[in-house]
């Protein structure tokens, strides 16, 4: 993946201003000569000025060094990114024999989730666990994810998170159309620092073991949502496992009302990075939403410059 050039000195430390009166540091610039993250910092500062909560972390795959960071220790809701530790537990179950990949489960075995998903529009009323893992990774299908969570057990996913050393990242609940007072407020929460480390472990064959890491990375390589950071890669959303230009890419996105999140790995001819970004914002209008999306795409462009 290449050796990063020598770092350059920082001349000042900008601040990320919040409308609520707190002070946040801007993400530090990438120490890669001209390959800086100035536009990303500007976009994040504008979001913070508008009251958004922002967290970002980018690390180098070769040496683990920090490339970019801002409030990466803060735990924030991350929506569907929470299926990644679930998929790791499922893959570990397949590998150990505790789960049968061909076990058929009916979708009516869990409460319906009407808001999104692909499986609810298919004729097949039941699918094997291995297909449910593919649906979960590729389309974020909430029914498939809920069935996997019920089958492996919430407690086992939490235990897996502990074994992976993730102290501020957890899966709170299944997907729901509506959340009542007795339900967890979010599907999952986490920090961008831990999410980037988790994706780095996956591509470096260190998430449980090489077989589990490879299986989960293969599932995530099928993800169809390339609308945030991944929009800048130019990859085909439906077939990007073997890019003709040698781009290695896996990712997972998360969406809730007022929440956008993405974590992944991007590697090109000059460098490879693991990244994660979460933005929590007031979703008052399409304009508010598009400003948040723009920040992800700006980071994506600068990540492409960094790796190429």
Secondary structure, 3 states (H helix, E strand, C coil): CCCCCCCCCCCCCCEEECCCCCEEECCCCCCCCCCCCHHHHHHHHHHHHCCCEEEEEEEECCCCCEEEEECCCCCEECHHHHHHHHHHHHHHHHHHCCCCCCCEEEHHHCCCCCCCCCHHHCCCCEEEHHHHHHHHHHHCCHHHHHHHHHHHCHHHHHHHHHHCCCCCCEECCCCCCCCCCCCCCCCEEECHHHHHHHHHHHHCCCCCCHHHHHHHHHHHCCCCCCCCHHHHHCCCCCCCCCCCCCCEEEEEEEEECCEEEEEEEEECCCCEEEEEEEEECCCCCHHHHHHHHHHHHHHHHHHHHHHC
